[in-house]
């Protein structure tokens, strides 16, 4: 009887260890950068857009989609430095503090810039242009980390 109880206790212990790993594991990494509906949480601060964040190797990638899931553009950022990524319908109109849009335009803004994504380090705005395109602008956030809560991690 003691031997059977000992086996049950060992089996229970092994099962408990096996299942606890899944409970304490970090959430799985977001995947699908460049896709219409990536496997990532929508962290947009604007209901007319979707914003997805991917963290890989210390670099944060922010992808902006329109309400229909069309990829508009994306940036990578680390330590206040930005790079535009060649994805999205308006990738040529993405600007950062380090670089302007890849293709200059004579189109004028038809609306004021609207904040699409913001966290304590990064802000991304979208501005509709008169030629039907959209300009995305990534910049270093100026919000207070205590009150800048539009980014969900």
OpenMM code with the backbone's topology and positions (N, CA, C; nanometers):
from openmm import Vec3, app, unit

residues = "UNK UNK UNK UNK UNK UNK UNK UNK UNK UNK UNK UNK UNK UNK UNK UNK UNK UNK UNK UNK UNK UNK UNK UNK UNK UNK UNK UNK UNK UNK UNK UNK UNK UNK UNK UNK UNK UNK UNK UNK UNK UNK UNK UNK UNK UNK UNK UNK UNK UNK UNK UNK UNK UNK UNK UNK UNK UNK UNK UNK UNK UNK UNK UNK UNK UNK UNK UNK UNK UNK UNK UNK UNK UNK UNK UNK UNK UNK UNK UNK UNK UNK UNK UNK UNK UNK UNK UNK UNK UNK UNK UNK UNK UNK UNK UNK UNK UNK UNK UNK UNK UNK UNK UNK UNK UNK UNK UNK UNK UNK UNK UNK UNK UNK UNK UNK UNK UNK UNK UNK UNK UNK UNK UNK UNK UNK UNK UNK UNK UNK UNK UNK UNK UNK UNK UNK UNK UNK UNK UNK UNK UNK UNK UNK UNK UNK UNK UNK UNK UNK UNK UNK UNK".split()
positions = [
    Vec3(0.0827, -0.1187, 0.0000),
    Vec3(0.0000, 0.0000, 0.0000),
    Vec3(0.0870, 0.1248, 0.0000),
    Vec3(0.1923, 0.1236, 0.0811),
    Vec3(0.2828, 0.2380, 0.0869),
    Vec3(0.3532, 0.2564, -0.0469),
    Vec3(0.3853, 0.1444, -0.1120),
    Vec3(0.4514, 0.1511, -0.2410),
    Vec3(0.3584, 0.2135, -0.3461),
    Vec3(0.2302, 0.1764, -0.3462),
    Vec3(0.1326, 0.2319, -0.4403),
    Vec3(0.1124, 0.3807, -0.4137),
    Vec3(0.1073, 0.4197, -0.2865),
    Vec3(0.0919, 0.5611, -0.2508),
    Vec3(0.2138, 0.6404, -0.2958),
    Vec3(0.3318, 0.5829, -0.2803),
    Vec3(0.4548, 0.6491, -0.3223),
    Vec3(0.4561, 0.6685, -0.4742),
    Vec3(0.4113, 0.5675, -0.5484),
    Vec3(0.4048, 0.5795, -0.6944),
    Vec3(0.3071, 0.6893, -0.7346),
    Vec3(0.1929, 0.6939, -0.6686),
    Vec3(0.0934, 0.7971, -0.6997),
    Vec3(0.1479, 0.9363, -0.6689),
    Vec3(0.2177, 0.9479, -0.5578),
    Vec3(0.2748, 1.0777, -0.5211),
    Vec3(0.3794, 1.1205, -0.6237),
    Vec3(0.4621, 1.0274, -0.6668),
    Vec3(0.5632, 1.0592, -0.7692),
    Vec3(0.4967, 1.0976, -0.9005),
    Vec3(0.3952, 1.0216, -0.9411),
    Vec3(0.3246, 1.0512, -1.0649),
    Vec3(0.2584, 1.1887, -1.0570),
    Vec3(0.1962, 1.2179, -0.9445),
    Vec3(0.1333, 1.3487, -0.9254),
    Vec3(0.2382, 1.4594, -0.9324),
    Vec3(0.3526, 1.4378, -0.8704),
    Vec3(0.4603, 1.5375, -0.8732),
    Vec3(0.5113, 1.5632, -1.0138),
    Vec3(0.5300, 1.4563, -1.0907),
    Vec3(0.5768, 1.4712, -1.2288),
    Vec3(0.4730, 1.5463, -1.3118),
    Vec3(0.3455, 1.5107, -1.2969),
    Vec3(0.2402, 1.5804, -1.3707),
    Vec3(0.2321, 1.7276, -1.3301),
    Vec3(0.2458, 1.7549, -1.2026),
    Vec3(0.2412, 1.8938, -1.1556),
    Vec3(0.3557, 1.9752, -1.2146),
    Vec3(0.4745, 1.9177, -1.2181),
    Vec3(0.5888, 1.9877, -1.2770),
    Vec3(0.5701, 2.0093, -1.4267),
    Vec3(0.5179, 1.9095, -1.4942),
    Vec3(0.4998, 1.9200, -1.6390),
    Vec3(0.3988, 2.0277, -1.6748),
    Vec3(0.2907, 2.0364, -1.5998),
    Vec3(0.1881, 2.1362, -1.6323),
    Vec3(0.2217, 2.2742, -1.5793),
    Vec3(0.3023, 2.2841, -1.4758),
    Vec3(0.3349, 2.4167, -1.4222),
    Vec3(0.4255, 2.4940, -1.5164),
    Vec3(0.5048, 2.4253, -1.5968),
    Vec3(0.5906, 2.4946, -1.6933),
    Vec3(0.5086, 2.5757, -1.7909),
    Vec3(0.3974, 2.5204, -1.8358),
    Vec3(0.3117, 2.5933, -1.9292),
    Vec3(0.2470, 2.7128, -1.8615),
    Vec3(0.2116, 2.6979, -1.7361),
    Vec3(0.1460, 2.8077, -1.6654),
    Vec3(0.2403, 2.9237, -1.6394),
    Vec3(0.3684, 2.8964, -1.6183),
    Vec3(0.4631, 3.0020, -1.5856),
    Vec3(0.5456, 3.0484, -1.7053),
    Vec3(0.5269, 2.9862, -1.8194),
    Vec3(0.6034, 3.0263, -1.9376),
    Vec3(0.5605, 3.1650, -1.9820),
    Vec3(0.6548, 3.2382, -2.0420),
    Vec3(0.6219, 3.3685, -2.0981),
    Vec3(0.5204, 3.3496, -2.2092),
    Vec3(0.4449, 3.4570, -2.2361),
    Vec3(0.3508, 3.4460, -2.3462),
    Vec3(0.4294, 3.4243, -2.4750),
    Vec3(0.3712, 3.3519, -2.5691),
    Vec3(0.4453, 3.3223, -2.6913),
    Vec3(0.4759, 3.4510, -2.7677),
    Vec3(0.5874, 3.4528, -2.8397),
    Vec3(0.6218, 3.5742, -2.9131),
    Vec3(0.5214, 3.5996, -3.0245),
    Vec3(0.4986, 3.7267, -3.0522),
    Vec3(0.4103, 3.7642, -3.1611),
    Vec3(0.4781, 3.7295, -3.2929),
    Vec3(0.4000, 3.6821, -3.3870),
    Vec3(0.4531, 3.6477, -3.5184),
    Vec3(0.3653, 3.7098, -3.6261),
    Vec3(0.4191, 3.7196, -3.7448),
    Vec3(0.3395, 3.7666, -3.8572),
    Vec3(0.3681, 3.9087, -3.9007),
    Vec3(0.4850, 3.9614, -3.8692),
    Vec3(0.5205, 4.0962, -3.9129),
    Vec3(0.5036, 4.1057, -4.0644),
    Vec3(0.4312, 4.2072, -4.1099),
    Vec3(0.4053, 4.2266, -4.2518),
    Vec3(0.2755, 4.1649, -4.2996),
    Vec3(0.2067, 4.0912, -4.2129),
    Vec3(0.0816, 4.0265, -4.2513),
    Vec3(-0.0386, 4.1123, -4.2131),
    Vec3(-0.1502, 4.0889, -4.2819),
    Vec3(-0.2724, 4.1645, -4.2546),
    Vec3(-0.3250, 4.1417, -4.1137),
    Vec3(-0.3273, 4.0194, -4.0714),
    Vec3(-0.3784, 3.9861, -3.9383),
    Vec3(-0.2735, 3.9025, -3.8658),
    Vec3(-0.1674, 3.9657, -3.8140),
    Vec3(-0.0605, 3.8899, -3.7482),
    Vec3(-0.1067, 3.8278, -3.6170),
    Vec3(-0.0282, 3.7331, -3.5696),
    Vec3(-0.0546, 3.6678, -3.4417),
    Vec3(0.0021, 3.7565, -3.3308),
    Vec3(-0.0624, 3.8703, -3.3099),
    Vec3(-0.0183, 3.9684, -3.2106),
    Vec3(-0.1403, 4.0469, -3.1649),
    Vec3(-0.1307, 4.1048, -3.0473),
    Vec3(-0.2405, 4.1859, -2.9945),
    Vec3(-0.2461, 4.3196, -3.0661),
    Vec3(-0.3678, 4.3668, -3.0901),
    Vec3(-0.3877, 4.4997, -3.1479),
    Vec3(-0.3736, 4.6006, -3.0346),
    Vec3(-0.2727, 4.6867, -3.0439),
    Vec3(-0.2460, 4.7843, -2.9380),
    Vec3(-0.2660, 4.9274, -2.9878),
    Vec3(-0.3500, 4.9433, -3.0888),
    Vec3(-0.3744, 5.0760, -3.1442),
    Vec3(-0.4505, 5.1633, -3.0453),
    Vec3(-0.4170, 5.2911, -3.0462),
    Vec3(-0.4891, 5.3874, -2.9629),
    Vec3(-0.6013, 5.4532, -3.0424),
    Vec3(-0.6237, 5.4088, -3.1664),
    Vec3(-0.7249, 5.4672, -3.2533),
    Vec3(-0.8071, 5.3547, -3.3158),
    Vec3(-0.9402, 5.3595, -3.3040),
    Vec3(-1.0227, 5.2498, -3.3550),
    Vec3(-1.0229, 5.2365, -3.5076),
    Vec3(-0.9715, 5.3357, -3.5796),
    Vec3(-0.9673, 5.3292, -3.7257),
    Vec3(-0.8423, 5.2596, -3.7789),
    Vec3(-0.7562, 5.2167, -3.6880),
    Vec3(-0.6311, 5.1525, -3.7261),
    Vec3(-0.6062, 5.0326, -3.6359),
    Vec3(-0.5131, 4.9498, -3.6787),
    Vec3(-0.4627, 4.8401, -3.5962),
    Vec3(-0.3125, 4.8613, -3.5831),
    Vec3(-0.2597, 4.8434, -3.4634),
    Vec3(-0.1154, 4.8544, -3.4393),
    Vec3(-0.0690, 4.7253, -3.3732),
    Vec3(0.0383, 4.6704, -3.4243),
    Vec3(0.0929, 4.5456, -3.3720),
    Vec3(0.2396, 4.5662, -3.3376),
    Vec3(0.2814, 4.5107, -3.2246),
    Vec3(0.4190, 4.5263, -3.1786),
    Vec3(0.4855, 4.3892, -3.1735),
    Vec3(0.6079, 4.3847, -3.2249),
    Vec3(0.6890, 4.2637, -3.2253),
    Vec3(0.8228, 4.2999, -3.1631),
    Vec3(0.8691, 4.2225, -3.0664),
    Vec3(0.9991, 4.2458, -3.0032),
    Vec3(1.0906, 4.1291, -3.0364),
    Vec3(1.1969, 4.1600, -3.1105),
    Vec3(1.2905, 4.0567, -3.1535),
    Vec3(1.4321, 4.1089, -3.1345),
    Vec3(1.5116, 4.0396, -3.0548),
    Vec3(1.6523, 4.0748, -3.0382),
    Vec3(1.6764, 4.2153, -2.9875),
    Vec3(1.5906, 4.2647, -2.9006),
    Vec3(1.6076, 4.3987, -2.8453),
    Vec3(1.5565, 4.5105, -2.9350),
    Vec3(1.4999, 4.4755, -3.0491),
    Vec3(1.4428, 4.5750, -3.1398),
    Vec3(1.2915, 4.5620, -3.1361),
    Vec3(1.2250, 4.6756, -3.1245),
    Vec3(1.0790, 4.6781, -3.1251),
    Vec3(1.0325, 4.7160, -3.2656),
    Vec3(0.9474, 4.6324, -3.3228),
    Vec3(0.8899, 4.6601, -3.4541),
    Vec3(0.7436, 4.6961, -3.4339),
    Vec3(0.7001, 4.8061, -3.4939),
    Vec3(0.5612, 4.8507, -3.4837),
    Vec3(0.5033, 4.8522, -3.6246),
    Vec3(0.3967, 4.7769, -3.6438),
    Vec3(0.3292, 4.7691, -3.7736),
    Vec3(0.1931, 4.8349, -3.7615),
    Vec3(0.1578, 4.9172, -3.8599),
    Vec3(0.0286, 4.9845, -3.8611),
    Vec3(-0.0532, 4.9318, -3.9790),
    Vec3(-0.1768, 4.8900, -3.9505),
    Vec3(-0.2714, 4.8447, -4.0521),
    Vec3(-0.3928, 4.9361, -4.0493),
    Vec3(-0.4659, 4.9425, -4.1614),
    Vec3(-0.5910, 5.0166, -4.1597),
    Vec3(-0.6994, 4.9287, -4.0974),
    Vec3(-0.8208, 4.9805, -4.0898),
    Vec3(-0.9300, 4.9083, -4.0240),
    Vec3(-0.9639, 4.7775, -4.0949),
    Vec3(-0.9325, 4.7670, -4.2241),
    Vec3(-0.9613, 4.6455, -4.3005),
    Vec3(-0.8476, 4.5447, -4.2978),
    Vec3(-0.7410, 4.5760, -4.2255),
    Vec3(-0.6288, 4.4840, -4.2145),
    Vec3(-0.5191, 4.5055, -4.3165),
    Vec3(-0.5346, 4.6043, -4.4048),
    Vec3(-0.4291, 4.6323, -4.5022),
    Vec3(-0.3074, 4.6897, -4.4311),
    Vec3(-0.1910, 4.6320, -4.4557),
    Vec3(-0.0679, 4.6816, -4.3941),
    Vec3(-0.0344, 4.8160, -4.4581),
    Vec3(-0.0183, 4.9191, -4.3745),
    Vec3(0.0155, 5.0526, -4.4235),
    Vec3(0.1653, 5.0772, -4.4195),
    Vec3(0.2312, 5.0346, -4.3119),
    Vec3(0.3746, 5.0547, -4.2975),
    Vec3(0.4217, 5.0024, -4.1639),
    Vec3(0.5537, 5.0037, -4.1449),
    Vec3(0.6113, 4.9537, -4.0201),
    Vec3(0.7476, 5.0170, -3.9969),
    Vec3(0.7843, 5.0243, -3.8697),
    Vec3(0.9156, 5.0758, -3.8310),
    Vec3(0.9781, 4.9821, -3.7290),
    Vec3(1.1102, 4.9878, -3.7215),
    Vec3(1.1849, 4.9203, -3.6162),
    Vec3(1.2496, 5.0279, -3.5317),
    Vec3(1.2570, 5.0055, -3.4010),
    Vec3(1.3159, 5.1066, -3.3136),
    Vec3(1.3876, 5.0423, -3.1959),
    Vec3(1.4963, 5.1080, -3.1560),
    Vec3(1.5728, 5.0680, -3.0376),
    Vec3(1.6547, 5.1882, -2.9939),
    Vec3(1.6462, 5.2223, -2.8671),
    Vec3(1.7274, 5.3303, -2.8116),
    Vec3(1.7095, 5.4645, -2.8800),
    Vec3(1.5874, 5.4954, -2.9239),
    Vec3(1.5616, 5.6241, -2.9875),
    Vec3(1.5997, 5.6305, -3.1343),
    Vec3(1.6508, 5.5213, -3.1893),
    Vec3(1.6845, 5.5145, -3.3317),
    Vec3(1.5737, 5.4394, -3.4048),
    Vec3(1.5436, 5.4812, -3.5263),
    Vec3(1.4349, 5.4220, -3.6035),
    Vec3(1.4834, 5.3813, -3.7414),
    Vec3(1.4134, 5.2842, -3.7992),
    Vec3(1.4346, 5.2454, -3.9377),
    Vec3(1.2987, 5.2090, -3.9957),
    Vec3(1.2737, 5.2505, -4.1189),
    Vec3(1.1492, 5.2116, -4.1840),
    Vec3(1.1673, 5.0737, -4.2456),
    Vec3(1.0594, 4.9978, -4.2475),
    Vec3(1.0625, 4.8638, -4.3051),
    Vec3(0.9913, 4.8655, -4.4397),
    Vec3(1.0379, 4.7865, -4.5346),
    Vec3(0.9775, 4.7868, -4.6679),
    Vec3(0.8522, 4.7002, -4.6766),
    Vec3(0.7559, 4.7271, -4.5904),
    Vec3(0.6291, 4.6546, -4.5929),
    Vec3(0.5150, 4.7555, -4.5878),
    Vec3(0.4075, 4.7237, -4.6547),
    Vec3(0.2880, 4.8057, -4.6461),
    Vec3(0.2612, 4.8893, -4.7697),
    Vec3(0.1346, 4.9234, -4.7866),
    Vec3(0.0887, 5.0022, -4.9013),
    Vec3(0.1569, 5.1375, -4.9099),
    Vec3(0.1875, 5.1957, -4.7950),
    Vec3(0.2459, 5.3295, -4.7936),
    Vec3(0.3849, 5.3303, -4.7297),
    Vec3(0.4600, 5.2220, -4.7486),
    Vec3(0.5951, 5.2122, -4.6918),
    Vec3(0.6832, 5.3273, -4.7388),
    Vec3(0.6596, 5.3773, -4.8595),
    Vec3(0.7400, 5.4874, -4.9135),
    Vec3(0.7079, 5.6211, -4.8468),
    Vec3(0.5975, 5.6262, -4.7704),
    Vec3(0.5561, 5.7501, -4.7045),
    Vec3(0.5771, 5.7464, -4.5533),
    Vec3(0.6547, 5.6508, -4.5047),
    Vec3(0.6849, 5.6420, -4.3613),
    Vec3(0.8073, 5.7289, -4.3333),
    Vec3(0.7975, 5.8106, -4.2290),
    Vec3(0.9129, 5.8934, -4.1921),
    Vec3(0.9478, 5.8712, -4.0456),
    Vec3(1.0745, 5.8944, -4.0143),
    Vec3(1.1265, 5.8798, -3.8787),
    Vec3(1.2158, 5.9998, -3.8502),
    Vec3(1.2629, 6.0161, -3.7266),
    Vec3(1.3564, 6.1258, -3.6996),
    Vec3(1.4852, 6.1143, -3.7823),
    Vec3(1.5219, 5.9922, -3.8213),
    Vec3(1.6456, 5.9716, -3.8955),
    Vec3(1.6285, 5.9812, -4.0469),
    Vec3(1.5073, 5.9637, -4.0975),
    Vec3(1.4879, 5.9684, -4.2420),
    Vec3(1.3469, 6.0134, -4.2773),
    Vec3(1.3386, 6.0894, -4.3848),
    Vec3(1.2093, 6.1327, -4.4359),
    Vec3(1.1482, 6.0240, -4.5222),
    Vec3(1.0330, 6.0529, -4.5807),
    Vec3(0.9712, 5.9549, -4.6706),
    Vec3(1.0653, 5.9195, -4.7857),
    Vec3(1.0633, 5.7942, -4.8288),
    Vec3(1.1517, 5.7487, -4.9362),
    Vec3(1.1166, 5.8139, -5.0694),
    Vec3(0.9898, 5.8451, -5.0884),
    Vec3(0.9448, 5.9094, -5.2113),
    Vec3(0.8781, 6.0411, -5.1742),
    Vec3(0.9367, 6.1534, -5.2151),
    Vec3(0.8749, 6.2827, -5.1846),
    Vec3(0.7384, 6.2939, -5.2526),
    Vec3(0.6488, 6.3673, -5.1904),
    Vec3(0.5154, 6.3849, -5.2459),
    Vec3(0.4779, 6.5324, -5.2436),
    Vec3(0.3948, 6.5700, -5.3377),
    Vec3(0.3423, 6.7068, -5.3383),
    Vec3(0.2047, 6.7107, -5.2735),
    Vec3(0.1551, 6.5935, -5.2319),
    Vec3(0.0246, 6.5866, -5.1666),
    Vec3(0.0288, 6.6623, -5.0348),
    Vec3(-0.0844, 6.7176, -4.9988),
    Vec3(-0.0945, 6.7931, -4.8742),
    Vec3(-0.1832, 6.7180, -4.7758),
    Vec3(-0.1612, 6.7389, -4.6471),
    Vec3(-0.2454, 6.6725, -4.5470),
    Vec3(-0.3911, 6.7177, -4.5590),
    Vec3(-0.4820, 6.6225, -4.5490),
    Vec3(-0.6248, 6.6549, -4.5489),
    Vec3(-0.6825, 6.6497, -4.4085),
    Vec3(-0.6051, 6.5965, -4.3158),
    Vec3(-0.6457, 6.5904, -4.1754),
    Vec3(-0.5234, 6.6182, -4.0891),
    Vec3(-0.5493, 6.6482, -3.9645),
    Vec3(-0.4391, 6.6625, -3.8689),
    Vec3(-0.3848, 6.5228, -3.8383),
    Vec3(-0.2571, 6.5126, -3.8030),
    Vec3(-0.2037, 6.3806, -3.7655),
    Vec3(-0.2821, 6.3222, -3.6479),
    Vec3(-0.3089, 6.1942, -3.6551),
    Vec3(-0.3776, 6.1259, -3.5460),
    Vec3(-0.2842, 6.0201, -3.4882),
    Vec3(-0.2787, 6.0138, -3.3563),
    Vec3(-0.1930, 5.9149, -3.2908),
    Vec3(-0.2546, 5.7768, -3.3073),
    Vec3(-0.1757, 5.6863, -3.3614),
    Vec3(-0.2195, 5.5493, -3.3842),
    Vec3(-0.1599, 5.4562, -3.2793),
    Vec3(-0.0375, 5.4850, -3.2385),
    Vec3(0.0315, 5.4013, -3.1401),
    Vec3(0.1189, 5.4903, -3.0537),
    Vec3(0.1196, 5.4613, -2.9237),
    Vec3(0.2076, 5.5361, -2.8336),
    Vec3(0.2415, 5.4506, -2.7131),
    Vec3(0.3688, 5.4492, -2.6798),
    Vec3(0.4165, 5.3897, -2.5559),
    Vec3(0.5178, 5.4878, -2.4976),
    Vec3(0.5796, 5.4583, -2.3848),
    Vec3(0.6727, 5.5555, -2.3258),
    Vec3(0.7922, 5.5912, -2.4145),
    Vec3(0.8238, 5.5098, -2.5152),
    Vec3(0.9409, 5.5366, -2.5990),
    Vec3(0.9073, 5.5790, -2.7419),
    Vec3(0.7929, 5.5360, -2.7937),
    Vec3(0.7628, 5.5534, -2.9361),
    Vec3(0.6211, 5.6042, -2.9587),
    Vec3(0.6070, 5.6950, -3.0541),
    Vec3(0.4764, 5.7415, -3.1001),
    Vec3(0.4714, 5.7254, -3.2514),
    Vec3(0.3588, 5.6755, -3.3019),
    Vec3(0.3371, 5.6673, -3.4462),
    Vec3(0.2065, 5.7390, -3.4771),
    Vec3(0.2135, 5.8340, -3.5714),
    Vec3(0.0939, 5.9065, -3.6146),
    Vec3(0.0649, 5.8739, -3.7605),
    Vec3(-0.0608, 5.8938, -3.7992),
    Vec3(-0.1035, 5.8749, -3.9377),
    Vec3(-0.1708, 6.0029, -3.9846),
    Vec3(-0.1410, 6.0418, -4.1081),
    Vec3(-0.2001, 6.1617, -4.1670),
    Vec3(-0.2473, 6.1283, -4.3080),
    Vec3(-0.3765, 6.1495, -4.3338),
    Vec3(-0.4300, 6.1293, -4.4686),
    Vec3(-0.3811, 6.2422, -4.5587),
    Vec3(-0.3416, 6.2070, -4.6822),
    Vec3(-0.2914, 6.3057, -4.7775),
    Vec3(-0.3900, 6.3239, -4.8928),
    Vec3(-0.3796, 6.4372, -4.9602),
    Vec3(-0.4746, 6.4747, -5.0651),
    Vec3(-0.4740, 6.3814, -5.1862),
    Vec3(-0.3698, 6.3036, -5.2056),
    Vec3(-0.3658, 6.2106, -5.3188),
    Vec3(-0.4179, 6.0714, -5.2826),
    Vec3(-0.4781, 6.0587, -5.1634),
    Vec3(-0.5351, 5.9313, -5.1202),
    Vec3(-0.4384, 5.8414, -5.0465),
    Vec3(-0.3148, 5.8852, -5.0319),
    Vec3(-0.2175, 5.8052, -4.9579),
    Vec3(-0.2221, 5.8424, -4.8103),
    Vec3(-0.1443, 5.7719, -4.7326),
    Vec3(-0.1379, 5.7942, -4.5885),
    Vec3(0.0084, 5.8067, -4.5501),
    Vec3(0.0403, 5.9095, -4.4721),
    Vec3(0.1768, 5.9246, -4.4228),
    Vec3(0.1815, 5.8780, -4.2783),
    Vec3(0.2758, 5.7894, -4.2487),
    Vec3(0.3009, 5.7455, -4.1117),
    Vec3(0.4277, 5.8128, -4.0641),
    Vec3(0.4258, 5.8599, -3.9411),
    Vec3(0.5436, 5.9253, -3.8846),
    Vec3(0.5721, 5.8643, -3.7481),
    Vec3(0.6921, 5.8100, -3.7331),
    Vec3(0.7357, 5.7533, -3.6054),
    Vec3(0.8299, 5.8525, -3.5391),
    Vec3(0.8173, 5.8652, -3.4077),
    Vec3(0.9036, 5.9576, -3.3345),
    Vec3(0.9215, 5.9091, -3.1915),
    Vec3(1.0162, 5.9715, -3.1233),
    Vec3(1.0375, 5.9424, -2.9820),
    Vec3(0.9209, 6.0032, -2.9054),
    Vec3(0.8614, 5.9263, -2.8151),
    Vec3(0.7475, 5.9761, -2.7374),
    Vec3(0.7881, 6.0882, -2.6450),
    Vec3(0.6963, 6.1796, -2.6273),
    Vec3(0.7184, 6.2870, -2.5313),
    Vec3(0.6217, 6.2747, -2.4149),
    Vec3(0.5537, 6.1600, -2.4063),
    Vec3(0.4581, 6.1426, -2.2974),
    Vec3(0.5289, 6.0941, -2.1707),
    Vec3(0.4678, 6.1236, -2.0593),
    Vec3(0.5176, 6.0797, -1.9296),
    Vec3(0.4938, 5.9292, -1.9173),
    Vec3(0.5972, 5.8490, -1.8880),
    Vec3(0.5792, 5.7043, -1.8778),
    Vec3(0.4699, 5.6629, -1.7796),
    Vec3(0.4444, 5.7445, -1.6789),
    Vec3(0.3402, 5.7108, -1.5816),
    Vec3(0.2005, 5.7250, -1.6406),
    Vec3(0.1832, 5.8201, -1.7328),
    Vec3(0.0503, 5.8446, -1.7878),
    Vec3(0.0349, 5.7959, -1.9308),
    Vec3(0.1414, 5.7546, -1.9919),
    Vec3(0.1379, 5.7077, -2.1307),
    Vec3(0.0941, 5.5617, -2.1304),
    Vec3(-0.0351, 5.5398, -2.1293),
    Vec3(-0.0864, 5.4042, -2.1106),
    Vec3(-0.1631, 5.3526, -2.2315),
    Vec3(-0.1423, 5.4094, -2.3491),
    Vec3(-0.2168, 5.3621, -2.4649),
    Vec3(-0.1525, 5.2405, -2.5288),
    Vec3(-0.0387, 5.1996, -2.4786),
    Vec3(0.0289, 5.0804, -2.5307),
    Vec3(0.0035, 4.9666, -2.4338),
    Vec3(-0.0451, 4.8564, -2.4849),
    Vec3(-0.0737, 4.7400, -2.4013),
    Vec3(0.0299, 4.6335, -2.4308),
    Vec3(0.0947, 4.5860, -2.3308),
    Vec3(0.1990, 4.4858, -2.3512),
    Vec3(0.1541, 4.3539, -2.2961),
] * unit.nanometer
topology = app.Topology()
chain = topology.addChain("A")
for resn in residues:
    res = topology.addResidue(resn, chain)
    for name in ("N", "CA", "C"):
        topology.addAtom(name, app.Element.getBySymbol(name[0]), res)
